[in-house]
């Protein structure tokens, strides 16, 4: 089946919809939750998302003076961490397809006094950057919301410099059955309720939980990264596989 065929269906949580409808509905989800996105992340993960993000940045190996593209950068947590590492002589671009999320990210970054991060509204599947532009491309908790993940990974590979590194931080599949059972109970029963209480939007957080279950598991995503043109595809499980950091290197 050709993934570009407009008659194809893709997943929006547990629903099957057209690619165009998924793109539009995902845009609506993040427009709805943008203002309370950071608060919900702290509540849902008990603050652990901050540690996961720091570990992802460590895995990148990014150094002073380098260039980083933070795709689906949202409210700017990863961009701020990368900016510390690349310093004033480096460059970090925060890209997000959703204008509401981009607005929240810009406000947070400027409130922190950081004037070095740049902002671009961009679709991960069709990145508006030249070939071989970045030392690192990062996407955190965003790949599962992309309509055509394979196309997006190829686009990321294209804009990386030879030898550049891809970092994908994303929810994944727990490595123990008991953990998967507990995680399912928590995710499906409590997270939508938190969403309703804090953001007034239960449906969006129900979708976000479903999108995690539909996302490729660790080995599948590793193979997708290889198929997109990367070498040295690997992953590191965090919290018994609830979250995983995938990486790949663009061939020299």
C-alpha positions as CSV (number, residue, x, y, z in Angstrom):
1,X,0.0,0.0,0.0
2,X,1.4,3.4,-1.0
3,X,1.5,5.6,2.2
4,X,1.0,8.6,0.0
5,X,-2.3,7.4,-1.5
6,X,-5.0,9.7,-0.3
7,X,-7.4,6.8,0.1
8,X,-5.2,5.3,2.8
9,X,-6.2,5.4,6.4
10,X,-4.0,6.2,9.4
11,X,-4.5,6.1,13.1
12,X,-5.8,8.9,15.2
13,X,-5.6,7.1,18.6
14,X,-7.8,4.0,18.1
15,X,-9.7,5.5,15.2
16,X,-8.8,5.0,11.5
17,X,-9.0,8.3,9.6
18,X,-7.6,9.9,6.5
19,X,-4.1,11.4,6.7
20,X,-5.6,14.8,6.1
21,X,-8.1,14.4,9.0
22,X,-5.4,13.2,11.4
23,X,-3.3,16.2,10.7
24,X,-6.2,18.5,11.3
25,X,-7.4,16.7,14.4
26,X,-3.9,16.6,15.9
27,X,-3.6,20.3,15.3
28,X,-6.9,20.8,17.2
29,X,-5.7,18.6,20.2
30,X,-2.6,20.7,20.7
31,X,-4.3,24.0,20.2
32,X,-6.7,22.9,23.0
33,X,-4.0,21.8,25.5
34,X,-1.2,24.3,24.7
35,X,-1.8,26.7,27.6
36,X,-1.7,23.9,30.3
37,X,0.7,21.6,28.5
38,X,3.6,22.0,30.9
39,X,1.4,21.6,34.0
40,X,-0.1,18.4,32.6
41,X,3.4,17.0,31.8
42,X,4.4,17.5,35.4
43,X,1.2,15.9,36.7
44,X,1.2,12.9,34.3
45,X,4.8,12.0,34.8
46,X,5.3,13.2,38.4
47,X,8.0,15.5,37.1
48,X,10.0,12.6,35.5
49,X,9.7,14.1,32.0
50,X,12.3,16.6,33.0
51,X,14.8,13.8,33.8
52,X,14.0,12.0,30.5
53,X,14.6,15.2,28.5
54,X,17.9,15.8,30.2
55,X,19.0,12.3,29.4
56,X,18.0,12.7,25.8
57,X,20.1,15.8,25.5
58,X,23.0,14.0,27.1
59,X,22.7,11.2,24.5
60,X,22.9,13.7,21.7
61,X,26.5,14.5,22.4
62,X,25.9,18.0,21.2
63,X,28.8,20.4,21.8
64,X,29.5,24.1,21.9
65,X,29.0,25.9,18.6
66,X,26.8,23.2,17.0
67,X,23.4,23.5,15.3
68,X,20.3,21.7,16.6
69,X,16.8,21.4,15.2
70,X,14.2,20.6,17.9
71,X,11.1,19.3,16.0
72,X,7.8,19.4,17.8
73,X,9.6,21.6,20.2
74,X,6.4,22.8,21.8
75,X,6.9,24.7,25.0
76,X,10.7,24.7,24.6
77,X,12.0,22.4,27.3
78,X,14.5,20.6,25.0
79,X,15.4,23.8,23.1
80,X,16.5,25.5,26.3
81,X,18.6,22.5,27.3
82,X,20.2,22.3,23.9
83,X,20.8,26.1,23.9
84,X,22.9,25.7,27.2
85,X,25.0,23.1,25.5
86,X,25.7,24.8,22.1
87,X,26.3,28.2,23.7
88,X,26.0,31.6,22.1
89,X,28.1,30.5,19.1
90,X,25.7,27.6,18.3
91,X,22.2,27.6,17.0
92,X,19.0,26.0,18.2
93,X,15.8,26.2,16.1
94,X,12.5,25.2,17.8
95,X,10.1,24.0,15.1
96,X,6.5,23.0,15.7
97,X,3.6,22.6,13.3
98,X,1.1,24.0,15.8
99,X,1.0,27.8,16.1
100,X,-0.4,27.7,19.7
101,X,2.4,25.4,20.9
102,X,4.9,27.6,19.1
103,X,3.5,30.7,20.8
104,X,3.7,29.0,24.3
105,X,7.3,28.0,23.5
106,X,8.4,31.5,22.4
107,X,6.8,33.0,25.5
108,X,8.6,30.6,27.9
109,X,12.0,31.0,26.1
110,X,11.9,34.8,26.1
111,X,10.7,34.8,29.8
112,X,13.8,32.8,30.6
113,X,15.9,35.6,29.0
114,X,17.1,33.4,26.1
115,X,17.3,35.3,22.9
116,X,19.4,32.8,20.9
117,X,16.6,30.2,20.1
118,X,14.8,30.7,16.8
119,X,11.3,29.7,16.0
120,X,9.8,28.2,12.9
121,X,6.4,26.8,12.2
122,X,7.1,23.6,10.2
123,X,5.7,20.2,9.3
124,X,8.1,17.4,10.3
125,X,7.3,15.6,7.0
126,X,8.4,18.5,4.8
127,X,11.1,20.3,6.8
128,X,11.8,23.8,5.2
129,X,15.6,23.6,5.7
130,X,18.5,22.9,3.3
131,X,20.1,19.5,3.1
132,X,23.0,18.9,5.6
133,X,22.1,21.8,7.9
134,X,22.2,20.5,11.4
135,X,24.5,18.6,13.7
136,X,21.5,17.2,15.7
137,X,17.8,16.7,15.0
138,X,15.7,16.1,18.1
139,X,12.0,15.2,18.3
140,X,10.6,14.6,21.8
141,X,7.1,13.2,22.4
142,X,6.1,14.3,18.9
143,X,6.8,11.5,16.5
144,X,3.7,9.5,17.4
145,X,1.5,12.5,16.4
146,X,3.1,12.7,12.9
147,X,0.8,11.5,10.2
148,X,3.5,9.8,8.0
149,X,6.3,8.8,10.4
150,X,8.5,7.2,7.8
151,X,8.4,10.4,5.6
152,X,9.2,12.5,8.6
153,X,12.3,10.4,9.5
154,X,13.5,10.7,5.9
155,X,13.1,14.4,6.1
156,X,15.1,14.5,9.4
157,X,17.9,12.5,7.8
158,X,18.0,14.9,4.8
159,X,18.5,18.0,6.9
160,X,21.2,16.4,9.1
161,X,24.8,16.9,8.3
162,X,26.8,13.7,7.5
163,X,27.7,12.3,10.8
164,X,24.9,14.2,12.5
165,X,22.7,12.5,15.1
166,X,19.0,11.9,15.4
167,X,17.4,11.8,18.9
168,X,13.8,10.5,19.3
169,X,12.4,10.7,22.8
170,X,9.1,9.0,22.9
171,X,6.7,6.8,25.0
172,X,7.2,3.2,24.2
173,X,6.3,-0.3,25.3
174,X,7.0,-1.5,28.9
175,X,9.4,-4.3,29.1
176,X,7.5,-6.2,31.9
177,X,4.0,-7.4,31.7
178,X,3.1,-6.3,35.2
179,X,4.4,-2.8,34.4
180,X,2.3,-2.7,31.2
181,X,-0.8,-3.7,33.1
182,X,-0.3,-1.0,35.8
183,X,0.6,1.6,33.1
184,X,-2.6,0.8,31.2
185,X,-4.7,1.2,34.3
186,X,-3.1,4.6,35.1
187,X,-3.1,5.9,31.5
188,X,-6.7,5.0,30.5
189,X,-8.4,5.7,33.8
190,X,-6.5,8.6,35.4
191,X,-4.8,10.7,32.6
192,X,-8.0,11.7,30.9
193,X,-9.5,12.7,34.3
194,X,-6.4,14.8,34.9
195,X,-6.9,16.4,31.5
196,X,-10.5,17.2,32.3
197,X,-9.7,18.7,35.7
198,X,-6.7,20.8,34.7
199,X,-7.4,21.7,31.0
200,X,-11.1,21.1,30.7
201,X,-10.4,18.7,27.9
202,X,-10.7,15.0,28.6
203,X,-11.0,13.9,24.9
204,X,-7.6,15.3,23.9
205,X,-5.8,13.4,26.7
206,X,-7.7,10.2,25.8
207,X,-6.4,10.6,22.3
208,X,-2.8,11.1,23.6
209,X,-3.0,7.9,25.7
210,X,-4.3,6.0,22.7
211,X,-1.6,7.5,20.4
212,X,1.0,6.0,22.8
213,X,-0.5,2.5,22.4
214,X,-0.5,2.9,18.6
215,X,3.1,4.1,18.4
216,X,5.7,1.5,17.1
217,X,7.5,-0.4,19.8
218,X,11.2,-0.2,20.4
219,X,12.4,-2.6,17.7
220,X,9.9,-1.5,15.1
221,X,11.0,2.1,15.5
222,X,14.6,1.2,15.4
223,X,14.0,-0.6,12.1
224,X,12.1,2.5,10.8
225,X,15.1,4.7,11.6
226,X,17.4,2.4,9.7
227,X,15.0,2.3,6.7
228,X,15.0,6.1,6.7
229,X,18.7,6.1,5.9
230,X,20.4,6.2,9.3
231,X,23.2,4.0,10.6
232,X,23.9,2.9,14.2
233,X,20.2,2.8,15.1
234,X,19.8,2.1,18.8
235,X,17.6,2.8,21.8
236,X,17.8,3.1,25.5
237,X,14.8,2.2,27.7
238,X,13.8,4.5,30.6
239,X,11.4,3.6,33.4
240,X,11.2,0.0,32.2
241,X,10.4,0.9,28.7
242,X,7.6,3.4,29.4
243,X,9.8,5.8,27.6
244,X,12.7,5.1,25.2
245,X,15.4,7.3,23.6
246,X,16.1,6.2,20.0
247,X,19.1,7.4,18.1
248,X,20.6,7.1,14.6
249,X,23.6,8.7,12.8
250,X,23.5,10.0,9.2
251,X,26.1,8.2,7.1
252,X,29.3,10.2,6.4
